[in-house]
Amino acid sequence: MKHICILIYDNLKHSITNKKSLIFLVLYLGVFFLIASFFLKIQKEIYDQMAIQGISDTMQRGMTQFVTNILRTQNNELLDYLINTPFINFIIFLVTIFGTPILIVIIKYDIFAQDIYDGSIRFLLFRTTRFKIFISKLISSIIEISIITFIAFISIIVWAKIQINGFDILKSIYSGTNLWVISQVFLTIFISLCCLTSIIVKKPFSSLLVACIIILGFLILPIWFDWVSPFNVYYLRGIFYSPGSKKFVFSVFSYLVFTLGFLVSSFVVFNNKDL
């Protein structure tokens, strides 16, 4: 266990000092902030109108229609939950779900490929086992992405508090934290996908192309085959239900199946690969 912790620390330290990772981190936070700020202006206008006129039927219908169009549902329980969720939290979650997979691929496409390509992984194998190398790279990547997305969540919520009078920051932090935890379950799918592609594909850049093609396929597949893509609206919809509901459990279970499928395949290939 101590050896794994040391490897995790080394991987995180390398990521923090890696110029490529830092550049894309700054770009991600910048784009994230710009998109969220745009929707924050919309929420600010809604708050201003509420302060003057109260909550009008028109605004309620507009919000309900927005949520209905995004998740393609008329379920009253789900709509009531989302209407009572701070609007900016819902937007942050959508940006995280659809934007962060690209960041993960760009930063983690060579999570194994670079070490295998330049032969440096052979030196690690003299000191430790393949399992420890695999699990340490996986955990360090999960920690890194979790920190990045958490910083993005909190930054926007604090900015919302500064910009909007009467903004309930405690409610937003509570709701945002719940959505952030759920998003990590979803994003781990793409970390595990990068593990698989970077082990199978020999050259790092080729690994990047393959991972991007797979994500593009995931975005397109729901048009014909709903159940084989994590972007399936039925999975996404389920995570907005209460944690005890069957639909929520089904969605989380489905995401875990995707993750475990990629991870088991990754480790089997890695364990049998000639390094």
C-alpha positions in Angstrom: 0.0 0.0 0.0 2.8 2.4 0.9 4.5 1.7 -2.5 1.2 2.5 -4.3 0.9 5.8 -2.4 4.4 6.7 -3.5 3.6 5.9 -7.1 0.4 8.0 -6.9 2.3 10.9 -5.4 5.0 10.7 -8.2 2.3 10.6 -10.9 0.5 13.6 -9.5 3.7 15.5 -9.1 4.6 14.8 -12.7 1.1 16.0 -13.9 1.4 19.2 -11.8 4.8 20.1 -13.3 3.9 19.0 -16.8 3.5 22.1 -19.1 1.0 20.3 -21.4 -1.3 19.5 -18.5 -1.0 23.0 -17.0 -1.8 24.7 -20.4 -4.9 22.6 -21.0 -6.0 23.0 -17.4 -5.9 26.8 -17.8 -7.7 26.6 -21.1 -10.4 24.2 -19.6 -11.0 26.5 -16.6 -11.1 29.5 -18.9 -13.6 28.0 -21.3 -15.6 26.5 -18.4 -15.8 29.9 -16.7 -16.9 31.7 -19.9 -19.7 29.3 -20.6 -20.9 29.2 -17.0 -20.7 33.0 -16.8 -22.9 33.3 -19.9 -25.6 31.3 -18.2 -25.0 33.0 -14.9 -26.1 36.3 -16.6 -29.3 34.5 -17.5 -29.8 33.5 -13.9 -29.0 37.0 -12.7 -31.7 38.4 -15.0 -34.2 35.9 -13.7 -33.3 36.8 -10.1 -33.7 40.5 -10.9 -37.1 39.9 -12.4 -38.1 37.8 -9.4 -37.1 40.6 -7.0 -39.3 43.0 -8.9 -42.3 40.9 -9.9 -42.0 37.7 -8.0 -41.9 34.3 -9.8 -44.1 34.6 -12.8 -45.9 31.7 -14.5 -44.1 32.6 -17.7 -40.6 32.1 -16.1 -41.7 28.9 -14.5 -43.0 27.5 -17.8 -39.8 28.7 -19.5 -37.6 26.8 -17.0 -39.7 23.7 -17.1 -39.6 23.7 -20.9 -35.8 24.1 -20.9 -35.4 21.1 -18.6 -37.9 19.1 -20.6 -36.1 19.8 -23.8 -32.7 18.9 -22.4 -33.7 15.5 -20.8 -36.7 14.8 -23.0 -39.1 14.0 -20.1 -42.4 15.0 -18.7 -41.9 13.3 -15.3 -43.2 15.6 -12.6 -40.9 14.3 -9.9 -37.9 14.9 -12.0 -39.0 18.3 -13.2 -39.8 19.5 -9.7 -36.3 18.4 -8.5 -34.6 20.2 -11.4 -36.7 23.4 -11.1 -35.7 23.6 -7.4 -32.0 23.0 -8.3 -30.1 26.2 -8.8 -30.0 26.9 -12.5 -26.3 27.5 -12.5 -25.6 24.1 -10.9 -27.5 22.4 -13.6 -25.6 24.2 -16.3 -22.2 23.5 -14.6 -23.1 19.9 -14.5 -24.0 19.7 -18.2 -20.8 21.6 -19.1 -18.8 19.1 -17.0 -20.5 16.1 -18.5 -20.1 17.1 -22.1 -16.9 19.1 -21.9 -14.6 17.3 -19.5 -14.3 14.0 -21.4 -12.3 15.9 -24.1 -10.1 17.4 -21.4 -9.5 13.9 -20.0 -8.5 12.5 -23.4 -6.2 15.4 -24.1 -4.4 15.2 -20.8 -4.5 11.4 -20.2 -4.3 9.9 -23.7 -0.7 8.9 -23.0 -1.2 7.7 -19.4 0.5 4.4 -20.3 1.4 4.9 -23.9 4.3 7.3 -23.3 6.0 5.1 -20.7 5.6 2.0 -22.9 6.7 3.9 -26.1 10.0 5.3 -24.6 10.6 2.1 -22.5 10.7 3.9 -19.1 8.0 1.5 -17.8 10.6 -1.3 -17.9 12.6 0.4 -15.1 9.5 0.6 -13.0 8.9 -3.1 -13.4 12.3 -3.7 -11.7 10.9 -2.0 -8.6 7.3 -3.0 -8.5 4.5 -5.0 -10.0 2.3 -4.3 -13.0 -0.8 -4.2 -10.8 0.7 -1.4 -8.6 1.7 0.6 -11.7 -1.7 0.2 -13.2 -3.7 1.0 -10.0 -1.5 4.0 -9.1 -1.8 5.6 -12.6 -5.6 5.1 -12.4 -6.1 6.5 -8.9 -3.8 9.5 -9.6 -5.7 10.3 -12.7 -9.0 10.2 -10.9 -7.7 12.4 -8.1 -6.4 14.9 -10.7 -9.6 15.2 -12.6 -11.6 15.4 -9.4 -9.6 18.3 -8.2 -9.9 20.2 -11.5 -13.7 19.8 -11.7 -14.2 20.6 -8.0 -12.2 23.9 -8.5 -14.4 24.7 -11.5 -17.6 24.0 -9.5 -16.7 26.0 -6.5 -15.2 28.9 -8.5 -18.5 29.4 -10.4 -20.7 29.1 -7.3 -18.6 31.7 -5.5 -18.7 34.0 -8.5 -22.5 33.5 -8.6 -22.7 34.7 -5.0 -20.7 37.8 -5.8 -22.8 38.6 -8.9 -26.3 37.8 -7.7 -28.0 39.5 -4.7 -29.9 37.0 -2.6 -28.1 34.0 -4.1 -28.4 31.0 -1.7 -24.8 29.9 -1.7 -25.3 27.1 0.9 -28.1 25.5 -1.2 -26.0 25.8 -4.3 -22.9 24.3 -2.7 -25.0 21.4 -1.4 -26.7 20.8 -4.7 -23.5 21.3 -6.6 -21.5 18.9 -4.4 -24.1 16.2 -5.1 -23.9 16.7 -8.8 -20.1 16.9 -8.7 -19.9 13.5 -6.9 -22.2 12.0 -9.6 -20.1 13.6 -12.4 -17.0 11.8 -11.1 -18.7 8.4 -11.5 -19.5 9.4 -15.1 -16.0 10.9 -15.9 -14.2 7.8 -14.6 -15.5 6.0 -17.7 -13.3 8.2 -19.9 -10.3 7.9 -17.6 -10.6 4.1 -17.9 -11.1 4.5 -21.7 -7.8 6.4 -21.9 -6.1 3.6 -19.9 -7.4 1.0 -22.5 -6.4 3.0 -25.6 -3.0 4.0 -24.3 -2.1 0.4 -23.5 -3.4 -1.1 -26.8 -2.1 1.6 -29.2 1.7 1.8 -29.3 2.2 5.4 -30.3 1.0 8.2 -27.9 -0.5 10.4 -30.7 -2.3 7.4 -32.2 -3.7 6.7 -28.8 -5.1 10.3 -28.7 -6.8 9.8 -32.1 -8.3 6.5 -31.2 -9.7 7.9 -27.9 -11.2 10.9 -29.7 -12.8 8.7 -32.3 -14.4 6.5 -29.6 -15.8 9.5 -27.8 -17.2 10.8 -31.1 -18.7 7.4 -31.6 -20.3 7.6 -28.1 -21.9 10.9 -29.0 -23.3 9.6 -32.3 -24.3 6.1 -31.3 -27.4 7.1 -29.2 -29.0 8.0 -32.6 -29.3 4.3 -33.4 -28.1 2.3 -30.3 -29.1 4.0 -27.0 -27.7 1.5 -24.6 -24.1 1.3 -25.8 -23.2 4.9 -25.1 -22.7 6.6 -21.7 -24.2 9.8 -23.3 -27.5 8.0 -23.6 -30.2 10.4 -22.4 -31.8 7.6 -20.3 -28.6 7.2 -18.2 -28.2 11.0 -17.9 -31.8 11.4 -16.9 -31.6 8.8 -14.1 -28.9 10.6 -12.2 -31.2 13.5 -11.5 -33.6 11.3 -9.5 -33.3 10.9 -5.7 -30.4 8.5 -4.8 -32.8 5.9 -3.5 -34.9 5.6 -6.7 -34.6 2.7 -9.1 -33.8 5.0 -12.0 -30.9 6.6 -10.2 -29.4 3.2 -9.2 -29.8 1.9 -12.7 -27.9 4.9 -14.2 -25.1 4.7 -11.7 -24.9 0.9 -12.1 -24.7 1.4 -15.9 -21.9 3.9 -15.6 -20.0 1.5 -13.3 -20.4 -1.3 -15.9 -18.8 0.9 -18.6 -15.9 1.8 -16.2 -15.3 -1.8 -15.1 -15.5 -3.0 -18.7 -12.8 -0.7 -19.8 -10.7 -1.2 -16.6 -10.8 -5.0 -16.7 -9.9 -5.0 -20.4 -7.1 -2.5 -19.8 -5.5 -4.6 -17.0 -5.8 -7.9 -18.9 -4.1 -6.4 -21.9 -1.5 -4.6 -19.8 -0.8 -7.7 -17.7 -0.1 -9.8 -20.9 1.5 -7.1 -23.0 5.2 -7.4 -23.9 6.7 -4.3 -22.4 
